[in-house]
Amino acid sequence: MTTMKWPLIAKAAREVEQTLGTPECRNFRRKIFARFPLVADDLVCGAVAVATAHGRGSMGNAKANTWLRIMQKQLTLGPFNVTHDDQALDDYARAKAEAMAASLSYRNRTVDASYAATRRKHFWRMPAPSGIHYSTLSFHRYVWPSRRIAELDVIREGLKEARRHRLNLATVAKPEQLSASQRYILLNKLLAASWWRRKLRTQASRRLDQFMRMVKRVHKRAGIYVSDLVFNHWQQRQAANQAMLEEMLAVNQFDQEYTLAELSAKGVGNRDIRFMETMMRIRETEAYASHNGHRAVFVTWTLPSAWHAVLQNSGEPNPKYNGSTPRAAHAQLQKLWAQARAKLKRDGISYYGVRTAEPHHDGCPHWHMMLWVAEDQLDALLATIEHYALSIDPEEVRGKKRVRIRFEHIDPDKGSAAGYVIKYVAKNINCTQRPGEIDKYGRPMESSAPRIAAWASVHGIRQFQFFGLPSVTVWRELRRLRDHEDDPFAASCFEDWVALTKPDPEAMAILHDLRRAAHSSRWDKFIELCGGPCVPLNDRPVRPWRMKWLDPKAERINRQTGEIRVNLEKLGVYGEPVESIIGVTVTSQTGEAFFMSRVYRWEVKPAGFGGQRSGEAAEPWRALNNCTGPDIQPREPNPQEAFEQQERLEAWRASAGYQAELEDVERYEHQMREKMHQKFARVPEWQGVTEYFPPELLSLEDLYQAPTRPGRATQNPVTSESRFLWKLLTSSSKAPQRQKLGIDDEQALRLAATFFEPPTDQKQRATWSDLLLRINRERIQSPRGGQMRADEALMIAAALWEAPAPVEPMPTPHS
């Protein structure tokens, strides 16, 4: 279907659609078309095609409406349309994050209010009367309201919203099993607009491309491999990402400055470097296999026809299509390959090689594998793979197995394995190494390679995977350990590391051999030094060294969870510990050694933030930039000045003021350590929890009953009841009555602070605070020491405040 024919086809389809069904049906379809204007023509053509296939009568009209309902679900993520632009996506993600934040804030306020009410209720419980046998009572533990309840409610709400938007959120089945740190991380994600935006963008791109596959817009006569609409969006995002990398500047500890785009071009993110590394590994693996007498076989593995949306020859919809996505088809191939690998492992067959995934013209993936195996195990390997490849829908390939699974033996006399697979590698990575070539559908590689890259990126499909071979991560880390002539900074840092750590000599010798193989691009020698192929990672002499980053500036206590951070790990944007590879671990028969390979520490900032790029010309002279900044370089004083400074320092240290300040600091640190120990000391679960009052005693009359006065304001006025209760708690004349009630001075002070607010007069509150601080300070500095007693505090409160406003409506006494 060419671009020129499409407007004519859409116009004709709209004319036919106006004749289908009743006015109510046409109105129903018109609402769907108006909701998705970007793909309205595709919806119209699809509905007409479905109706035509069923006769255009009532049956065809009903089938068309049903098909539109299915497409509407495909094009929506909850209330969000996958056809919306990036600005609408940003606004929607921000709205979802703000809604989660508002819900959490509301639930926290509700929990705090419930906690306060419960606390007041249990403080006013009367003592248990005498004459009751406690063996006849049933006690229940009371759980105080906490913010954990609010967090769990918000997490459940967020998980429900994520499922509503078809977002996969990896978490435990029961939120109650999450620890405080796990709840904190999950809440940070649900409250972050960036998380919602990334998840929604990924899911929207995949569902939009799948919709295009279902309406015949992805095949060799239209948008090959991936739809034109999704491909254009992908290209725009790639251009935006590249522009962002060019605008960000990275500076290391040696004052070297690069843009992030320049640093990205130096690694495997550069498609030319990735192509050369992949071909080197295939070529050197073939050299190792040839040296050890192993046979090579090339495997092409395809799924049954039910996984293809469009017929290859005609471009018409496949009547057997099961509606699977490219990602689901790739998962099916992975499942079959896992079953084959398990069988091969049980049979003791060792193999190694590389697997590449690439799309058919309609986006359905298929695999190419280059395998090396011992000659006596070759037949068993091929038989096992063929068995599992034909285990689904075997009846459709009877007599033509090559349609599903194809084996091609590599003859060294006719060509190499690397030469055989180079076109597949170039097609999936970069086409610049083989210009002028075309793919099997007749498309130029220059246009096919970017569309394949977009297909893999949109659907999250890994294009290349080596198996049975040493870790390429170790190979890349070893190549970071460079010589002085290549990188003097990295070389000197490595020498300092060796001098400081004094590694095991045998491990050091193994590292030198591995470094020589890596720097000379001898992947075959690297395989040999790592113990050969098909060796488990833990049994190899070298493996990656992973470590969590530390943040010395981080707070000792996590304010959100209350947990003490033992190692001060650096936390990511959502609160997870940041872990990365920093080197390699080498194991020998005499010991184990760790070697750091990542010596550069980068600080990222905008390119216009300041500073001068290495090698760039300085900014021209202007009146604004000619001013010299303040001189903050420390100077070495002369001997006389240094002697006078030292004398002043000693005199200051011997002064009474310095000693008093030092004592205050030591006393403050001692108090803080005691408070921290009390706060975070491990206590039994039952300790500190108010026991539940038995239901059998609820029928007895309390000394005070809380009145039910609806509509009372939060700030309660001073009444006769509040004056009576304030005097009962603070007056020395009421001490006998408090003693009868079982309330000592300390408990009375706590009740007074709980149920009454300070007076609104700022002067009275300042007088109260100054008096308490002065008395406490005098008692601490006195020879006897000690804090202010509770009876003294009650006397001061009674003297300063006649009757402050209560926090809530006060209980009314019976007598």
Order of alpha helices (4+ residues) and beta strands (2+ residues): alpha-alpha-alpha-alpha-beta-beta-alpha-alpha-alpha-alpha-alpha-beta-beta-alpha-alpha-beta-alpha-beta-beta-alpha-beta-alpha-alpha-beta-alpha-alpha-alpha-alpha-beta-beta-beta-beta-alpha-alpha-beta-alpha-alpha-alpha-alpha-alpha-beta
